[in-house]
């Protein structure tokens, strides 16, 4: 037995501000116990002690539990809808100075993908993306903008050729011109103040790990953060339950409009 998970959750909250009560317990415990086993730790209490006194272990813990899985143009068919129908709608409805927020952006693949796609409609100097994540380590990686070639597999080749510098056979770096379009900042979806008057919010494949109560809270806060007729873009396995009660109407599959 590893001891009290409840006490461990309290310790994590005091150390990091991350409320594990908002994550699905079975999935989260499985991830944490894998880390405990990997590090040869005897109990939750021992692990909490180490997290408090070992910064590298704390960084590893935060990076692991915040589920940092990302890639450029994840689910390409949804990006095609974004290009053909969503961006033209946004420009027609709100003009060319769009306010776009990439929430839980992980290592930056998503906001940089947004910049590259928007560049087909707007000059780079008109594109500004707010990109946030709870994990400052992945934000540092995002700002560096260095990626394994595998993460580019679904990205249109025209973007690879135009907006990346090849470092070696396995690594590419995003160009400074694209980097300058994205403002990265640390942000906790469960407790921090949201950007306001957004035209588009992108939050994909993150809330699937949250409890139903936490999901409802976040979707409501996204709704408040959008302009009227603004859009929320969610992941390919996500659906907003009782969307109409929050104030959303379907726009396209995986896109919801603020009514």
DRENDRENLUM-845205 format. One record per residue (C-alpha): x, y, z. Coordinates in steps of 0.1 Angstrom, whole numbers, plus 5000, padded with zeros to 4 digits. Layout:
<nodes>
XYZ ...
</nodes>
This chain:
<nodes>
500050005000 501350354991 499450535019 497150825017 496450974983 494251244999 497251375019 499451354988 496951564968 497051824996 500851834995 500851874957 498452164959 500552344985 503752284964 502452364929 498852504931 497652204910 494452064923 494451694916 490851674927 489851824893 491451534874 489951194869 491250994899 491850654884 493850794854 495851034876 496650784902 497850544875 500250804862 501550904896 502050544907 504050484875 506350764885 506650634921 507550294908 510050434883 511850624911 511850334936 509750524962 507950344990 504950564996 502950884987 504351045018 507950975008 507251104973 505651424986 508851475008 511051434978 508951664956 509351934983 513151904985 514251794950 513452054923 514351824893 511951554907 509251824911 509751944875 509551584863 506351534883 504651844869 505651774834 504451414836 501051464852 500151764830 499851524800 502151704775 501251524743 501351754712 502151754675 501751994646 498351974628 497051704651 493951554635 494651714601 491051694588 490051934616 492752184605 491352164569 487952264583 489752544602 491252664569 488252624546 485452744569 486452864603 489153124595 487053274567 484153304590 486253464618 487653724594 484353804579 482753834614 485454004633 487954154608 491654074604 492854164639 491753844655 492253764692 493153394694 493953194726 495652854725 494852714759 496952424774 499352474745 501952224757 505252254737 503852514712 503052284683 499352414683 499852784684 502652774659 500352564636 497752834640 500253104630 501352914599 497752844588 496653204594 499653324573 497653204543 495153474551 497053744568 500653884569 502653764599 502754104614 498954094618 498953764636 499053744674 498353424694 498153404732 499453054742 499252934778 500052614798 500252524834 503752374830 506552624827 508952364815 506952294783 506552664778 510352694778 510552424751 507852604732 509852934732 512952744720 510852604691 513052294684 511051984673 511751624664 510951554627 508251304638 506151584653 506051754618 504651444600 501151584595 502151944588 501752054552 505152044535 504852404523 504952514560 507952294568 509852444539 508852804546 508852824584 511452584597 515152574598 516652214595 519152164623 520051804615 518351484603 516151464633 515451824644 513952144631 513552484646 510652724640 511753054624 511953374644 509153534623 506653274635 507953284671 507253654672 503553594666 503053394698 503053514733 503653234758 502553254795 501953024824 498252974832 496152734852 492652674836 491152594870 492152904889 493653184869 491853474852 491053404815 491853634786 488753814775 487053914742 488553624723 487453544687 488753194688 489852964717 491552644710 491752384738 492152024726 492751694742 493251834777 489851844794 489351464788 491551424819 489351644840 486351554861 482851634847 482551914873 485952064863 485052044826 481752224831 483552494850 486152544823 483752534794 481652804811 484753024816 485652974780 482153094771 482653404791 486053464775 484653454740 483053744721 479453684709 479753454679 483253364688 484352994684 485752724707 487752444690 487952124710 489651784705 488651494683 487451284713 485651574731 482051684732 480551954754 477751794773 474652024778 476352284755 473152474749 472752524787 476152694788 475352904758 477052724729 475552614696 477252374672 479152544643 481052254627 482151924642 484452004672 483752374669 481252554691 479852904687 479053134715 475353214710 
</nodes>
